[in-house]
């Protein structure tokens, strides 16, 4: 098996796995608050304290995955074009 075919096969497997993950679990943890819903801060002694609510995820702790966002946008465009 040649190197380009192996690379294409690996990319195809990764794409299929990510598509499946986006289909089964469209929401992932927010990167800013790490799924907690509020920002984590430390006080002067280094102890963790709860900060204000996360503005990126509106305190839900979840965000939509990029692949799912792309699929939703494409489906919305397709529906709008076939009316």
N, CA, C and O atoms as a CHARMM CRD file, in Angstrom:
* protein
*
  332
    1    1 UNK  N      0.85100  -1.17600   0.00000 PROA 1      0.00000
    2    1 UNK  CA     0.00000   0.00000   0.00000 PROA 1      0.00000
    3    1 UNK  C      0.89600   1.23700   0.00000 PROA 1      0.00000
    4    1 UNK  O      1.83800   1.33300   0.78700 PROA 1      0.00000
    5    2 UNK  N      0.60100   2.15100  -0.86300 PROA 2      0.00000
    6    2 UNK  CA     1.44000   3.33500  -0.96700 PROA 2      0.00000
    7    2 UNK  C      1.07900   4.36000   0.10800 PROA 2      0.00000
    8    2 UNK  O      0.00100   4.30600   0.70000 PROA 2      0.00000
    9    3 UNK  N      1.98200   5.27300   0.34100 PROA 3      0.00000
   10    3 UNK  CA     1.81200   6.28100   1.39200 PROA 3      0.00000
   11    3 UNK  C      0.61400   7.21100   1.15800 PROA 3      0.00000
   12    3 UNK  O     -0.11100   7.49300   2.11200 PROA 3      0.00000
   13    4 UNK  N      0.37400   7.70100  -0.07100 PROA 4      0.00000
   14    4 UNK  CA    -0.80200   8.56600  -0.26800 PROA 4      0.00000
   15    4 UNK  C     -2.12700   7.84900   0.00100 PROA 4      0.00000
   16    4 UNK  O     -3.05600   8.45100   0.53900 PROA 4      0.00000
   17    5 UNK  N     -2.22000   6.57000  -0.36700 PROA 5      0.00000
   18    5 UNK  CA    -3.44600   5.83100  -0.10200 PROA 5      0.00000
   19    5 UNK  C     -3.66400   5.64000   1.39000 PROA 5      0.00000
   20    5 UNK  O     -4.79600   5.69600   1.87100 PROA 5      0.00000
   21    6 UNK  N     -2.58600   5.41600   2.11800 PROA 6      0.00000
   22    6 UNK  CA    -2.67600   5.26700   3.57100 PROA 6      0.00000
   23    6 UNK  C     -3.12900   6.57600   4.22500 PROA 6      0.00000
   24    6 UNK  O     -3.95000   6.56900   5.14200 PROA 6      0.00000
   25    7 UNK  N     -2.58900   7.68800   3.74700 PROA 7      0.00000
   26    7 UNK  CA    -2.97200   8.99000   4.29000 PROA 7      0.00000
   27    7 UNK  C     -4.44700   9.28700   4.00500 PROA 7      0.00000
   28    7 UNK  O     -5.15900   9.79000   4.87400 PROA 7      0.00000
   29    8 UNK  N     -4.89700   8.98000   2.80300 PROA 8      0.00000
   30    8 UNK  CA    -6.29700   9.20400   2.45200 PROA 8      0.00000
   31    8 UNK  C     -7.20500   8.32600   3.29600 PROA 8      0.00000
   32    8 UNK  O     -8.25600   8.77500   3.75600 PROA 8      0.00000
   33    9 UNK  N     -6.80400   7.07200   3.50400 PROA 9      0.00000
   34    9 UNK  CA    -7.60800   6.16100   4.31900 PROA 9      0.00000
   35    9 UNK  C     -7.70000   6.65400   5.76200 PROA 9      0.00000
   36    9 UNK  O     -8.76700   6.58200   6.37200 PROA 9      0.00000
   37   10 UNK  N     -6.59600   7.15100   6.30800 PROA 10     0.00000
   38   10 UNK  CA    -6.60100   7.67500   7.68100 PROA 10     0.00000
   39   10 UNK  C     -7.49600   8.90200   7.79300 PROA 10     0.00000
   40   10 UNK  O     -8.26400   9.02100   8.74800 PROA 10     0.00000
   41   11 UNK  N     -7.40600   9.80900   6.83400 PROA 11     0.00000
   42   11 UNK  CA    -8.26600  11.00000   6.84900 PROA 11     0.00000
   43   11 UNK  C     -9.73600  10.62300   6.72400 PROA 11     0.00000
   44   11 UNK  O    -10.59300  11.24300   7.35300 PROA 11     0.00000
   45   12 UNK  N    -10.02900   9.61900   5.92000 PROA 12     0.00000
   46   12 UNK  CA   -11.40700   9.17100   5.75900 PROA 12     0.00000
   47   12 UNK  C    -11.94600   8.57600   7.05800 PROA 12     0.00000
   48   12 UNK  O    -13.09100   8.83200   7.43100 PROA 12     0.00000
   49   13 UNK  N    -11.13300   7.78900   7.74100 PROA 13     0.00000
   50   13 UNK  CA   -11.55300   7.20100   9.01700 PROA 13     0.00000
   51   13 UNK  C    -11.78800   8.28600  10.06400 PROA 13     0.00000
   52   13 UNK  O    -12.78100   8.23700  10.78900 PROA 13     0.00000
   53   14 UNK  N    -10.89000   9.25900  10.15100 PROA 14     0.00000
   54   14 UNK  CA   -11.03800  10.34900  11.11900 PROA 14     0.00000
   55   14 UNK  C    -12.30100  11.16000  10.82100 PROA 14     0.00000
   56   14 UNK  O    -13.02900  11.52800  11.74200 PROA 14     0.00000
   57   15 UNK  N    -12.56300  11.44000   9.55300 PROA 15     0.00000
   58   15 UNK  CA   -13.74400  12.20500   9.16800 PROA 15     0.00000
   59   15 UNK  C    -15.02400  11.45400   9.51300 PROA 15     0.00000
   60   15 UNK  O    -15.97300  12.04900  10.02500 PROA 15     0.00000
   61   16 UNK  N    -15.05800  10.16600   9.23900 PROA 16     0.00000
   62   16 UNK  CA   -16.24700   9.37300   9.54200 PROA 16     0.00000
   63   16 UNK  C    -16.47300   9.29700  11.05100 PROA 16     0.00000
   64   16 UNK  O    -17.60900   9.39900  11.51400 PROA 16     0.00000
   65   17 UNK  N    -15.39900   9.12000  11.81500 PROA 17     0.00000
   66   17 UNK  CA   -15.53800   9.06500  13.27500 PROA 17     0.00000
   67   17 UNK  C    -16.03900  10.39200  13.83800 PROA 17     0.00000
   68   17 UNK  O    -16.90900  10.40200  14.70800 PROA 17     0.00000
   69   18 UNK  N    -15.49800  11.51600  13.35100 PROA 18     0.00000
   70   18 UNK  CA   -15.94300  12.81900  13.84000 PROA 18     0.00000
   71   18 UNK  C    -17.39500  13.09300  13.44700 PROA 18     0.00000
   72   18 UNK  O    -18.15500  13.66300  14.23000 PROA 18     0.00000
   73   19 UNK  N    -17.77900  12.68800  12.23800 PROA 19     0.00000
   74   19 UNK  CA   -19.17200  12.86600  11.81500 PROA 19     0.00000
   75   19 UNK  C    -20.10700  12.06600  12.71100 PROA 19     0.00000
   76   19 UNK  O    -21.17900  12.54600  13.07800 PROA 19     0.00000
   77   20 UNK  N    -19.70600  10.85600  13.06100 PROA 20     0.00000
   78   20 UNK  CA   -20.51700  10.04400  13.96300 PROA 20     0.00000
   79   20 UNK  C    -20.62800  10.66100  15.34200 PROA 20     0.00000
   80   20 UNK  O    -21.68900  10.62300  15.96500 PROA 20     0.00000
   81   21 UNK  N    -19.52600  11.23100  15.81900 PROA 21     0.00000
   82   21 UNK  CA   -19.55600  11.87800  17.13100 PROA 21     0.00000
   83   21 UNK  C    -20.46700  13.10300  17.12000 PROA 21     0.00000
   84   21 UNK  O    -21.19500  13.34700  18.08200 PROA 21     0.00000
   85   22 UNK  N    -20.42500  13.86800  16.03700 PROA 22     0.00000
   86   22 UNK  CA   -21.29900  15.04000  15.92800 PROA 22     0.00000
   87   22 UNK  C    -22.76000  14.62900  15.83300 PROA 22     0.00000
   88   22 UNK  O    -23.63500  15.34700  16.31500 PROA 22     0.00000
   89   23 UNK  N    -23.03600  13.48200  15.21800 PROA 23     0.00000
   90   23 UNK  CA   -24.40900  13.02200  15.08400 PROA 23     0.00000
   91   23 UNK  C    -24.93200  12.48100  16.41800 PROA 23     0.00000
   92   23 UNK  O    -26.07200  12.75400  16.79300 PROA 23     0.00000
   93   24 UNK  N    -24.09800  11.71400  17.13500 PROA 24     0.00000
   94   24 UNK  CA   -24.53300  11.11300  18.39000 PROA 24     0.00000
   95   24 UNK  C    -24.52200  12.10900  19.55600 PROA 24     0.00000
   96   24 UNK  O    -25.39700  12.07200  20.42100 PROA 24     0.00000
   97   25 UNK  N    -23.53700  12.98700  19.56700 PROA 25     0.00000
   98   25 UNK  CA   -23.40800  13.94000  20.66200 PROA 25     0.00000
   99   25 UNK  C    -23.11800  15.32800  20.08500 PROA 25     0.00000
  100   25 UNK  O    -21.95400  15.71500  19.98000 PROA 25     0.00000
  101   26 UNK  N    -24.15700  16.08400  19.71000 PROA 26     0.00000
  102   26 UNK  CA   -23.91900  17.36500  19.04200 PROA 26     0.00000
  103   26 UNK  C    -23.34000  18.44600  19.95300 PROA 26     0.00000
  104   26 UNK  O    -22.81200  19.44000  19.45400 PROA 26     0.00000
  105   27 UNK  N    -23.42400  18.28200  21.25900 PROA 27     0.00000
  106   27 UNK  CA   -22.90800  19.29100  22.17300 PROA 27     0.00000
  107   27 UNK  C    -21.68800  18.76600  22.92100 PROA 27     0.00000
  108   27 UNK  O    -21.65200  17.60900  23.34000 PROA 27     0.00000
  109   28 UNK  N    -20.69800  19.62600  23.08000 PROA 28     0.00000
  110   28 UNK  CA   -19.51300  19.29400  23.84200 PROA 28     0.00000
  111   28 UNK  C    -19.35200  20.28200  24.98200 PROA 28     0.00000
  112   28 UNK  O    -20.11000  21.24600  25.08400 PROA 28     0.00000
  113   29 UNK  N    -18.37400  20.04900  25.83300 PROA 29     0.00000
  114   29 UNK  CA   -18.12400  20.96300  26.94400 PROA 29     0.00000
  115   29 UNK  C    -17.57400  22.28900  26.43300 PROA 29     0.00000
  116   29 UNK  O    -16.81000  22.33200  25.46800 PROA 29     0.00000
  117   30 UNK  N    -17.96800  23.34800  27.08300 PROA 30     0.00000
  118   30 UNK  CA   -17.46400  24.67900  26.75900 PROA 30     0.00000
  119   30 UNK  C    -15.97200  24.71700  27.07200 PROA 30     0.00000
  120   30 UNK  O    -15.54100  24.22000  28.11200 PROA 30     0.00000
  121   31 UNK  N    -15.18600  25.30600  26.17400 PROA 31     0.00000
  122   31 UNK  CA   -13.73500  25.35700  26.38400 PROA 31     0.00000
  123   31 UNK  C    -13.33900  26.39700  27.42300 PROA 31     0.00000
  124   31 UNK  O    -12.32200  26.24200  28.10000 PROA 31     0.00000
  125   32 UNK  N    -14.11900  27.43600  27.55300 PROA 32     0.00000
  126   32 UNK  CA   -13.74400  28.51000  28.47900 PROA 32     0.00000
  127   32 UNK  C    -13.96700  28.11300  29.93500 PROA 32     0.00000
  128   32 UNK  O    -13.10900  28.34700  30.78600 PROA 32     0.00000
  129   33 UNK  N    -15.12300  27.51300  30.21700 PROA 33     0.00000
  130   33 UNK  CA   -15.43600  27.16900  31.60800 PROA 33     0.00000
  131   33 UNK  C    -15.26500  25.67300  31.88100 PROA 33     0.00000
  132   33 UNK  O    -15.52900  25.20900  32.99000 PROA 33     0.00000
  133   34 UNK  N    -14.82600  24.92400  30.87300 PROA 34     0.00000
  134   34 UNK  CA   -14.59400  23.47500  30.98200 PROA 34     0.00000
  135   34 UNK  C    -15.84700  22.71900  31.39800 PROA 34     0.00000
  136   34 UNK  O    -15.75700  21.72600  32.12100 PROA 34     0.00000
  137   35 UNK  N    -17.01400  23.17300  30.95100 PROA 35     0.00000
  138   35 UNK  CA   -18.26600  22.48300  31.21700 PROA 35     0.00000
  139   35 UNK  C    -18.88200  22.77200  32.56900 PROA 35     0.00000
  140   35 UNK  O    -19.86800  22.13400  32.93500 PROA 35     0.00000
  141   36 UNK  N    -18.33400  23.71100  33.32300 PROA 36     0.00000
  142   36 UNK  CA   -18.85100  24.00700  34.66000 PROA 36     0.00000
  143   36 UNK  C    -19.96700  25.05600  34.63800 PROA 36     0.00000
  144   36 UNK  O    -20.79700  25.08000  35.54700 PROA 36     0.00000
  145   37 UNK  N    -20.00500  25.91500  33.63200 PROA 37     0.00000
  146   37 UNK  CA   -21.03200  26.94400  33.55800 PROA 37     0.00000
  147   37 UNK  C    -20.61600  28.26200  34.17900 PROA 37     0.00000
  148   37 UNK  O    -21.31900  29.26200  34.03700 PROA 37     0.00000
  149   38 UNK  N    -19.49600  28.27700  34.85900 PROA 38     0.00000
  150   38 UNK  CA   -18.98100  29.51600  35.43100 PROA 38     0.00000
  151   38 UNK  C    -17.46500  29.49400  35.32900 PROA 38     0.00000
  152   38 UNK  O    -16.84000  28.43400  35.29100 PROA 38     0.00000
  153   39 UNK  N    -16.90100  30.66500  35.28700 PROA 39     0.00000
  154   39 UNK  CA   -15.45300  30.77600  35.17900 PROA 39     0.00000
  155   39 UNK  C    -14.80800  30.38700  36.49800 PROA 39     0.00000
  156   39 UNK  O    -15.32500  30.69700  37.57200 PROA 39     0.00000
  157   40 UNK  N    -13.67800  29.70900  36.40600 PROA 40     0.00000
  158   40 UNK  CA   -12.94400  29.33600  37.60100 PROA 40     0.00000
  159   40 UNK  C    -11.84400  30.35800  37.84200 PROA 40     0.00000
  160   40 UNK  O    -11.07300  30.68300  36.93900 PROA 40     0.00000
  161   41 UNK  N    -11.78200  30.85200  39.04600 PROA 41     0.00000
  162   41 UNK  CA   -10.75400  31.81900  39.41200 PROA 41     0.00000
  163   41 UNK  C    -10.02400  31.30500  40.63600 PROA 41     0.00000
  164   41 UNK  O    -10.52700  30.43400  41.34600 PROA 41     0.00000
  165   42 UNK  N     -8.85400  31.83200  40.88200 PROA 42     0.00000
  166   42 UNK  CA    -8.10500  31.46700  42.08400 PROA 42     0.00000
  167   42 UNK  C     -7.92800  32.70700  42.95200 PROA 42     0.00000
  168   42 UNK  O     -7.77900  33.82300  42.45400 PROA 42     0.00000
  169   43 UNK  N     -7.94800  32.48200  44.24900 PROA 43     0.00000
  170   43 UNK  CA    -7.69300  33.60100  45.14900 PROA 43     0.00000
  171   43 UNK  C     -6.18400  33.73200  45.36200 PROA 43     0.00000
  172   43 UNK  O     -5.40400  33.04400  44.70400 PROA 43     0.00000
  173   44 UNK  N     -5.78000  34.59300  46.25700 PROA 44     0.00000
  174   44 UNK  CA    -4.35600  34.84700  46.45700 PROA 44     0.00000
  175   44 UNK  C     -3.60600  33.64300  47.02000 PROA 44     0.00000
  176   44 UNK  O     -2.39200  33.53200  46.84800 PROA 44     0.00000
  177   45 UNK  N     -4.31700  32.74800  47.68500 PROA 45     0.00000
  178   45 UNK  CA    -3.67500  31.56000  48.24900 PROA 45     0.00000
  179   45 UNK  C     -3.63700  30.39700  47.25400 PROA 45     0.00000
  180   45 UNK  O     -3.09300  29.33800  47.56600 PROA 45     0.00000
  181   46 UNK  N     -4.21000  30.58400  46.06300 PROA 46     0.00000
  182   46 UNK  CA    -4.18800  29.54700  45.04300 PROA 46     0.00000
  183   46 UNK  C     -5.37500  28.60800  45.07900 PROA 46     0.00000
  184   46 UNK  O     -5.41500  27.63600  44.32400 PROA 46     0.00000
  185   47 UNK  N     -6.34900  28.87900  45.94600 PROA 47     0.00000
  186   47 UNK  CA    -7.53400  28.03500  46.01100 PROA 47     0.00000
  187   47 UNK  C     -8.51100  28.42900  44.91000 PROA 47     0.00000
  188   47 UNK  O     -8.62500  29.60400  44.56200 PROA 47     0.00000
  189   48 UNK  N     -9.21300  27.44000  44.36700 PROA 48     0.00000
  190   48 UNK  CA   -10.19200  27.71400  43.31500 PROA 48     0.00000
  191   48 UNK  C    -11.43800  28.34800  43.90200 PROA 48     0.00000
  192   48 UNK  O    -11.93500  27.93100  44.94900 PROA 48     0.00000
  193   49 UNK  N    -11.93400  29.36300  43.21000 PROA 49     0.00000
  194   49 UNK  CA   -13.17300  30.02600  43.58900 PROA 49     0.00000
  195   49 UNK  C    -14.06800  30.08400  42.36900 PROA 49     0.00000
  196   49 UNK  O    -13.60200  30.10400  41.23000 PROA 49     0.00000
  197   50 UNK  N    -15.35500  30.11200  42.63100 PROA 50     0.00000
  198   50 UNK  CA   -16.29300  30.24900  41.53400 PROA 50     0.00000
  199   50 UNK  C    -16.32500  31.70700  41.09100 PROA 50     0.00000
  200   50 UNK  O    -16.45700  32.61800  41.90900 PROA 50     0.00000
  201   51 UNK  N    -16.20200  31.91000  39.78700 PROA 51     0.00000
  202   51 UNK  CA   -16.28000  33.24900  39.22500 PROA 51     0.00000
  203   51 UNK  C    -17.68600  33.53300  38.73300 PROA 51     0.00000
  204   51 UNK  O    -18.64500  32.89000  39.15800 PROA 51     0.00000
  205   52 UNK  N    -17.80100  34.49200  37.84300 PROA 52     0.00000
  206   52 UNK  CA   -19.11600  34.83800  37.29800 PROA 52     0.00000
  207   52 UNK  C    -19.53900  33.79100  36.25900 PROA 52     0.00000
  208   52 UNK  O    -18.73400  32.96200  35.83400 PROA 52     0.00000
  209   53 UNK  N    -20.80000  33.84500  35.86600 PROA 53     0.00000
  210   53 UNK  CA   -21.31500  32.90800  34.87300 PROA 53     0.00000
  211   53 UNK  C    -20.58200  33.09000  33.54400 PROA 53     0.00000
  212   53 UNK  O    -20.20400  34.20300  33.17700 PROA 53     0.00000
  213   54 UNK  N    -20.39300  31.99600  32.84100 PROA 54     0.00000
  214   54 UNK  CA   -19.67700  32.00200  31.56500 PROA 54     0.00000
  215   54 UNK  C    -20.52100  32.68100  30.49800 PROA 54     0.00000
  216   54 UNK  O    -21.68800  32.33700  30.31100 PROA 54     0.00000
  217   55 UNK  N    -19.93100  33.64700  29.79800 PROA 55     0.00000
  218   55 UNK  CA   -20.66000  34.36400  28.75700 PROA 55     0.00000
  219   55 UNK  C    -20.66900  33.59000  27.44500 PROA 55     0.00000
  220   55 UNK  O    -21.58000  33.76700  26.63700 PROA 55     0.00000
  221   56 UNK  N    -19.67700  32.73700  27.21800 PROA 56     0.00000
  222   56 UNK  CA   -19.59600  32.00000  25.95800 PROA 56     0.00000
  223   56 UNK  C    -20.72900  30.98500  25.81700 PROA 56     0.00000
  224   56 UNK  O    -21.31700  30.85100  24.74400 PROA 56     0.00000
  225   57 UNK  N    -21.03700  30.26600  26.90900 PROA 57     0.00000
  226   57 UNK  CA   -22.07500  29.21600  26.84400 PROA 57     0.00000
  227   57 UNK  C    -23.34800  29.62000  27.58200 PROA 57     0.00000
  228   57 UNK  O    -24.25000  28.79400  27.72000 PROA 57     0.00000
  229   58 UNK  N    -23.45100  30.85100  28.05600 PROA 58     0.00000
  230   58 UNK  CA   -24.60000  31.34700  28.81100 PROA 58     0.00000
  231   58 UNK  C    -24.87000  30.47700  30.04000 PROA 58     0.00000
  232   58 UNK  O    -26.02400  30.20400  30.37000 PROA 58     0.00000
  233   59 UNK  N    -23.81500  30.05000  30.70500 PROA 59     0.00000
  234   59 UNK  CA   -23.84500  29.30000  31.96800 PROA 59     0.00000
  235   59 UNK  C    -24.46200  27.91100  31.83100 PROA 59     0.00000
  236   59 UNK  O    -24.91700  27.34500  32.82500 PROA 59     0.00000
  237   60 UNK  N    -24.48800  27.34800  30.61900 PROA 60     0.00000
  238   60 UNK  CA   -24.99300  25.98300  30.45900 PROA 60     0.00000
  239   60 UNK  C    -23.87100  24.96600  30.56400 PROA 60     0.00000
  240   60 UNK  O    -24.11500  23.81400  30.92400 PROA 60     0.00000
  241   61 UNK  N    -22.65400  25.36800  30.25800 PROA 61     0.00000
  242   61 UNK  CA   -21.51800  24.45100  30.28000 PROA 61     0.00000
  243   61 UNK  C    -21.36400  23.67700  28.98500 PROA 61     0.00000
  244   61 UNK  O    -20.43200  22.88400  28.85400 PROA 61     0.00000
  245   62 UNK  N    -22.25700  23.88800  28.02300 PROA 62     0.00000
  246   62 UNK  CA   -22.22300  23.15800  26.75600 PROA 62     0.00000
  247   62 UNK  C    -22.09200  24.11700  25.58900 PROA 62     0.00000
  248   62 UNK  O    -22.49300  25.27700  25.67200 PROA 62     0.00000
  249   63 UNK  N    -21.52900  23.62000  24.50700 PROA 63     0.00000
  250   63 UNK  CA   -21.42800  24.37100  23.26400 PROA 63     0.00000
  251   63 UNK  C    -21.68000  23.40700  22.12000 PROA 63     0.00000
  252   63 UNK  O    -21.50400  22.20000  22.28200 PROA 63     0.00000
  253   64 UNK  N    -22.08500  23.91200  20.98000 PROA 64     0.00000
  254   64 UNK  CA   -22.33600  23.06100  19.82800 PROA 64     0.00000
  255   64 UNK  C    -21.00500  22.77900  19.13800 PROA 64     0.00000
  256   64 UNK  O    -20.17200  23.67400  19.00000 PROA 64     0.00000
  257   65 UNK  N    -20.81100  21.55500  18.71400 PROA 65     0.00000
  258   65 UNK  CA   -19.56800  21.17600  18.03100 PROA 65     0.00000
  259   65 UNK  C    -19.50200  21.84500  16.66200 PROA 65     0.00000
  260   65 UNK  O    -20.53200  22.14900  16.06100 PROA 65     0.00000
  261   66 UNK  N    -18.29100  22.07100  16.17500 PROA 66     0.00000
  262   66 UNK  CA   -18.09400  22.76300  14.89700 PROA 66     0.00000
  263   66 UNK  C    -18.70800  21.97000  13.75200 PROA 66     0.00000
  264   66 UNK  O    -19.35000  22.54900  12.87500 PROA 66     0.00000
  265   67 UNK  N    -18.52000  20.65900  13.74700 PROA 67     0.00000
  266   67 UNK  CA   -19.08300  19.83000  12.68200 PROA 67     0.00000
  267   67 UNK  C    -20.59900  19.87700  12.65700 PROA 67     0.00000
  268   67 UNK  O    -21.20000  19.91200  11.58400 PROA 67     0.00000
  269   68 UNK  N    -21.22400  19.87800  13.82900 PROA 68     0.00000
  270   68 UNK  CA   -22.67600  19.95800  13.90000 PROA 68     0.00000
  271   68 UNK  C    -23.16800  21.32500  13.45900 PROA 68     0.00000
  272   68 UNK  O    -24.21300  21.43300  12.81700 PROA 68     0.00000
  273   69 UNK  N    -22.41600  22.37900  13.80200 PROA 69     0.00000
  274   69 UNK  CA   -22.77800  23.72900  13.38200 PROA 69     0.00000
  275   69 UNK  C    -22.75300  23.82400  11.85700 PROA 69     0.00000
  276   69 UNK  O    -23.64600  24.42400  11.25700 PROA 69     0.00000
  277   70 UNK  N    -21.72800  23.23100  11.22600 PROA 70     0.00000
  278   70 UNK  CA   -21.62100  23.24700   9.76800 PROA 70     0.00000
  279   70 UNK  C    -22.78600  22.47400   9.14600 PROA 70     0.00000
  280   70 UNK  O    -23.37800  22.92100   8.16400 PROA 70     0.00000
  281   71 UNK  N    -23.11400  21.31100   9.72300 PROA 71     0.00000
  282   71 UNK  CA   -24.24400  20.52600   9.20900 PROA 71     0.00000
  283   71 UNK  C    -25.55300  21.30000   9.33400 PROA 71     0.00000
  284   71 UNK  O    -26.34100  21.33300   8.38900 PROA 71     0.00000
  285   72 UNK  N    -25.79500  21.92400  10.49100 PROA 72     0.00000
  286   72 UNK  CA   -27.02400  22.69900  10.68200 PROA 72     0.00000
  287   72 UNK  C    -27.12300  23.83800   9.67200 PROA 72     0.00000
  288   72 UNK  O    -28.19300  24.09500   9.12100 PROA 72     0.00000
  289   73 UNK  N    -26.00900  24.51500   9.43400 PROA 73     0.00000
  290   73 UNK  CA   -26.00800  25.63400   8.48400 PROA 73     0.00000
  291   73 UNK  C    -26.29800  25.14100   7.06400 PROA 73     0.00000
  292   73 UNK  O    -27.06300  25.77100   6.33400 PROA 73     0.00000
  293   74 UNK  N    -25.68800  24.01300   6.66900 PROA 74     0.00000
  294   74 UNK  CA   -25.91800  23.46400   5.32800 PROA 74     0.00000
  295   74 UNK  C    -27.36300  22.99400   5.17700 PROA 74     0.00000
  296   74 UNK  O    -27.97200  23.20800   4.12900 PROA 74     0.00000
  297   75 UNK  N    -27.92000  22.35700   6.20800 PROA 75     0.00000
  298   75 UNK  CA   -29.29900  21.88600   6.13900 PROA 75     0.00000
  299   75 UNK  C    -30.26600  23.06200   6.05900 PROA 75     0.00000
  300   75 UNK  O    -31.24800  23.00300   5.32000 PROA 75     0.00000
  301   76 UNK  N    -30.00200  24.12100   6.80500 PROA 76     0.00000
  302   76 UNK  CA   -30.85700  25.30700   6.76600 PROA 76     0.00000
  303   76 UNK  C    -30.81300  25.96200   5.38300 PROA 76     0.00000
  304   76 UNK  O    -31.84500  26.38800   4.86500 PROA 76     0.00000
  305   77 UNK  N    -29.62200  26.04100   4.78900 PROA 77     0.00000
  306   77 UNK  CA   -29.48300  26.62400   3.45900 PROA 77     0.00000
  307   77 UNK  C    -30.19800  25.77100   2.42300 PROA 77     0.00000
  308   77 UNK  O    -30.84800  26.30700   1.52600 PROA 77     0.00000
  309   78 UNK  N    -30.09000  24.45800   2.53200 PROA 78     0.00000
  310   78 UNK  CA   -30.76600  23.56100   1.60100 PROA 78     0.00000
  311   78 UNK  C    -32.28300  23.68700   1.70500 PROA 78     0.00000
  312   78 UNK  O    -32.97900  23.73700   0.69100 PROA 78     0.00000
  313   79 UNK  N    -32.78900  23.73900   2.93300 PROA 79     0.00000
  314   79 UNK  CA   -34.23200  23.89200   3.11600 PROA 79     0.00000
  315   79 UNK  C    -34.72200  25.22400   2.55300 PROA 79     0.00000
  316   79 UNK  O    -35.78500  25.28300   1.93400 PROA 79     0.00000
  317   80 UNK  N    -33.96000  26.28100   2.76100 PROA 80     0.00000
  318   80 UNK  CA   -34.36900  27.59400   2.25100 PROA 80     0.00000
  319   80 UNK  C    -34.32800  27.64300   0.72200 PROA 80     0.00000
  320   80 UNK  O    -35.09200  28.38800   0.10900 PROA 80     0.00000
  321   81 UNK  N    -33.45300  26.86200   0.10700 PROA 81     0.00000
  322   81 UNK  CA   -33.33300  26.87100  -1.33300 PROA 81     0.00000
  323   81 UNK  C    -34.36000  26.01500  -2.03400 PROA 81     0.00000
  324   81 UNK  O    -34.59200  26.19300  -3.23000 PROA 81     0.00000
  325   82 UNK  N    -34.98700  25.08400  -1.32100 PROA 82     0.00000
  326   82 UNK  CA   -35.95000  24.18200  -1.96500 PROA 82     0.00000
  327   82 UNK  C    -37.39100  24.58900  -1.70900 PROA 82     0.00000
  328   82 UNK  O    -38.30100  23.83300  -2.04700 PROA 82     0.00000
  329   83 UNK  N    -37.62700  25.73500  -1.13400 PROA 83     0.00000
  330   83 UNK  CA   -38.99900  26.18400  -0.87800 PROA 83     0.00000
  331   83 UNK  C    -39.60100  26.80000  -2.10700 PROA 83     0.00000
  332   83 UNK  O    -40.75200  27.23600  -2.07800 PROA 83     0.00000
